[in-house]
């Protein structure tokens, strides 16, 4: 499958590529150390993130790269941030209310139910949860932060111009989530989802790799999730 390439730039020795509404997850054979150091990432970064409900340019840029192998999904975020807000906290704290962080939402079967949300701040703290339903039919919110994605690793590293985050998620933990629709992917598998950043620095901004059309429910618009494709 071909993806429309909008531009290529090089920043700090890493290639960044922007795509439209279909986003690639590149298969890798090289090992990735989950240590917050992005120098071993060979797959392209996409972005920059935009304001989540308008598509306008963000004050500070964010880029992300996605890759996979037989056992894990990997994500790397590079966030420019002149004023990092947050601190090291106990995992499963509601970081999204207080800390600068990056997030991912994935709904593999695209049914807008039982999708996962994971967030990681600049200090390697994380939370994981499942959203069973977000709509008037279920009272507005039906979420469960007691979800525990076993084997997940998250490491952040503060840099000279912001912070980087690496995430490793075992497929075996995802496929065990009841009613979520996760299966171990093969080449060509498609998942619905979106990727985000909350920046509480000099001005609060809510960012996404691809924007939505309105404000209701914030980031939680599974009916407007984009397509992520597992590539060779």
C-alpha positions as CSV (number, residue, x, y, z in Angstrom):
1,X,0.0,0.0,0.0
2,X,1.3,3.5,-0.9
3,X,1.1,6.4,1.5
4,X,1.1,10.0,0.3
5,X,4.3,11.6,1.4
6,X,3.9,15.3,2.2
7,X,7.4,16.2,3.2
8,X,10.8,15.0,4.5
9,X,12.9,17.0,6.9
10,X,15.9,16.0,9.0
11,X,16.1,17.1,12.7
12,X,18.8,15.8,15.0
13,X,19.7,13.1,12.5
14,X,16.2,11.6,12.4
15,X,14.0,11.6,9.3
16,X,10.4,12.9,9.8
17,X,7.6,12.1,7.4
18,X,4.0,13.3,7.4
19,X,1.2,11.1,6.2
20,X,-2.5,11.7,5.7
21,X,-5.2,9.6,7.4
22,X,-3.4,6.2,7.1
23,X,-0.4,5.7,9.3
24,X,2.3,3.1,8.9
25,X,3.6,0.7,11.5
26,X,6.9,-0.6,10.1
27,X,8.2,-4.1,10.7
28,X,11.7,-4.3,12.2
29,X,14.4,-6.9,12.5
30,X,16.9,-4.8,14.6
31,X,16.5,-4.9,18.3
32,X,15.3,-1.7,20.1
33,X,16.5,-0.9,23.6
34,X,13.7,0.7,25.6
35,X,15.9,3.3,27.3
36,X,14.7,6.7,26.1
37,X,17.5,7.0,23.6
38,X,16.1,7.2,20.1
39,X,19.5,6.8,18.3
40,X,18.7,3.1,17.4
41,X,15.4,3.9,15.7
42,X,15.6,3.2,12.0
43,X,11.9,3.7,11.1
44,X,10.7,7.2,9.9
45,X,9.0,9.6,12.3
46,X,5.7,11.2,11.3
47,X,4.2,14.5,12.2
48,X,4.2,17.2,13.4
49,X,1.1,16.8,15.8
50,X,-1.5,19.5,15.4
51,X,-4.2,21.0,17.7
52,X,-6.6,18.1,18.2
53,X,-9.9,19.8,17.3
54,X,-8.8,22.2,14.6
55,X,-5.7,20.9,12.8
56,X,-3.9,24.1,13.5
57,X,-0.1,24.3,14.1
58,X,1.0,23.5,17.6
59,X,3.3,25.8,19.6
60,X,5.8,23.0,20.1
61,X,6.4,20.1,17.7
62,X,5.8,16.5,18.3
63,X,6.8,13.5,16.1
64,X,6.2,9.8,16.5
65,X,7.5,6.5,15.0
66,X,5.7,3.2,15.2
67,X,7.3,-0.2,14.6
68,X,6.6,-3.9,15.3
69,X,8.1,-7.4,15.4
70,X,6.7,-10.8,16.1
71,X,6.1,-10.1,19.8
72,X,5.8,-6.3,20.4
73,X,4.5,-3.0,19.3
74,X,7.0,-0.1,19.7
75,X,6.4,3.7,19.7
76,X,8.9,6.5,20.0
77,X,7.8,10.1,20.6
78,X,10.0,13.2,20.2
79,X,8.5,16.2,21.9
80,X,9.9,19.7,21.9
81,X,9.1,21.3,25.2
82,X,10.6,24.5,26.7
83,X,8.8,24.1,30.0
84,X,8.3,20.5,31.1
85,X,5.5,20.1,33.6
86,X,5.2,17.0,35.8
87,X,7.2,14.7,38.0
88,X,7.9,11.0,38.6
89,X,4.6,9.5,39.9
90,X,3.2,6.1,40.8
91,X,2.0,4.2,37.8
92,X,-1.7,4.5,37.0
93,X,-1.9,8.0,38.5
94,X,-4.2,10.1,36.3
95,X,-1.3,11.9,34.7
96,X,-3.4,13.5,32.0
97,X,-4.8,15.9,34.6
98,X,-1.5,17.3,35.7
99,X,1.6,16.3,33.6
100,X,3.0,16.9,30.1
101,X,2.6,13.5,28.5
102,X,2.2,11.6,25.3
103,X,-0.7,9.2,24.7
104,X,-2.0,6.4,22.4
105,X,-5.5,5.1,21.9
106,X,-6.0,1.9,19.9
107,X,-9.3,0.2,18.9
108,X,-8.3,-2.7,16.6
109,X,-11.7,-3.8,15.5
110,X,-13.0,-0.2,15.1
111,X,-16.2,-0.8,17.0
112,X,-15.7,2.3,19.2
113,X,-15.8,0.1,22.3
114,X,-13.2,-1.6,24.6
115,X,-10.3,0.4,23.3
116,X,-7.0,1.0,25.2
117,X,-5.5,4.3,26.4
118,X,-1.9,4.5,27.5
119,X,-0.1,7.7,28.6
120,X,3.5,8.3,29.6
121,X,5.0,11.5,31.0
122,X,8.5,13.0,30.7
123,X,9.6,11.0,33.8
124,X,8.7,7.5,32.6
125,X,5.5,7.3,34.7
126,X,2.7,5.7,32.9
127,X,-1.0,4.7,33.1
128,X,-3.0,2.2,31.1
129,X,-6.7,1.8,31.0
130,X,-9.6,0.5,28.9
131,X,-12.5,2.5,27.7
132,X,-15.5,0.3,27.4
133,X,-17.8,3.0,26.0
134,X,-17.9,6.8,25.6
135,X,-21.4,7.8,24.5
136,X,-24.8,8.7,25.9
137,X,-25.9,5.1,25.6
138,X,-23.6,4.1,28.4
139,X,-24.1,7.2,30.6
140,X,-21.2,9.2,29.0
141,X,-18.2,7.4,30.3
142,X,-17.4,3.7,31.1
143,X,-13.7,3.4,31.8
144,X,-11.5,1.1,33.8
145,X,-8.0,2.2,34.9
146,X,-7.4,-1.1,36.7
147,X,-6.3,-2.6,33.3
148,X,-2.7,-3.9,33.6
149,X,-0.8,-4.5,30.3
150,X,1.7,-7.0,31.5
151,X,5.2,-6.6,30.2
152,X,4.7,-3.0,29.0
153,X,7.8,-0.9,29.2
154,X,7.9,2.9,29.1
155,X,11.1,5.0,29.4
156,X,11.4,8.8,29.0
157,X,14.5,10.9,28.6
158,X,14.7,14.7,29.0
159,X,16.7,16.2,26.2
160,X,18.2,19.7,25.5
161,X,15.0,20.8,23.7
162,X,12.3,18.7,25.4
163,X,11.8,15.0,26.1
164,X,11.7,11.6,24.2
165,X,9.5,8.6,25.1
166,X,9.9,5.0,24.2
167,X,7.1,2.5,24.7
168,X,7.1,-1.3,24.2
169,X,3.7,-3.2,24.3
170,X,3.6,-7.0,24.2
171,X,1.0,-8.3,21.8
172,X,0.3,-11.2,24.2
173,X,-1.0,-8.7,26.8
174,X,-3.2,-7.0,24.3
175,X,-4.8,-10.2,23.0
176,X,-5.7,-11.2,26.5
177,X,-7.9,-8.1,27.0
178,X,-11.5,-9.3,27.0
179,X,-13.8,-8.1,24.2
180,X,-11.1,-5.8,22.8
181,X,-10.6,-7.4,19.4
182,X,-6.8,-7.5,19.6
183,X,-5.1,-10.2,17.6
184,X,-1.4,-10.6,17.0
185,X,-0.9,-8.6,13.8
186,X,0.5,-9.9,10.4
187,X,1.5,-7.8,7.5
188,X,-1.6,-5.9,6.3
189,X,-3.4,-5.9,9.7
190,X,-5.2,-2.6,10.3
191,X,-6.1,-1.0,13.7
192,X,-8.1,2.1,14.4
193,X,-6.6,4.6,16.7
194,X,-5.0,8.0,17.3
195,X,-1.9,9.4,19.0
196,X,-1.8,12.4,21.3
197,X,0.2,14.8,23.4
198,X,-0.9,17.1,26.2
199,X,1.4,20.1,26.7
200,X,0.8,22.1,29.9
201,X,3.8,24.4,29.4
202,X,3.7,28.1,28.6
203,X,0.2,27.5,27.1
204,X,-2.0,24.4,27.5
205,X,-2.5,22.6,24.2
206,X,-4.1,19.3,23.3
207,X,-2.4,17.7,20.3
208,X,-3.0,14.8,17.9
209,X,-1.3,13.2,15.0
210,X,-4.6,13.7,13.2
211,X,-7.3,16.2,14.3
212,X,-11.0,15.7,15.0
213,X,-14.0,17.8,13.9
214,X,-15.4,18.9,17.3
215,X,-14.7,19.3,21.0
216,X,-17.2,16.8,22.6
217,X,-15.4,14.1,24.6
218,X,-12.0,15.6,24.0
219,X,-9.6,12.9,22.6
220,X,-12.3,10.3,23.0
221,X,-13.8,10.1,19.5
222,X,-13.4,6.5,18.4
223,X,-15.8,7.0,15.5
224,X,-13.2,9.4,14.1
225,X,-10.1,7.3,14.8
226,X,-7.6,6.9,12.0
227,X,-6.2,3.8,10.4
228,X,-2.8,2.3,11.3
229,X,-1.4,-0.4,9.0
230,X,1.2,-3.0,9.9
231,X,3.7,-3.0,7.0
232,X,6.6,-5.3,6.1
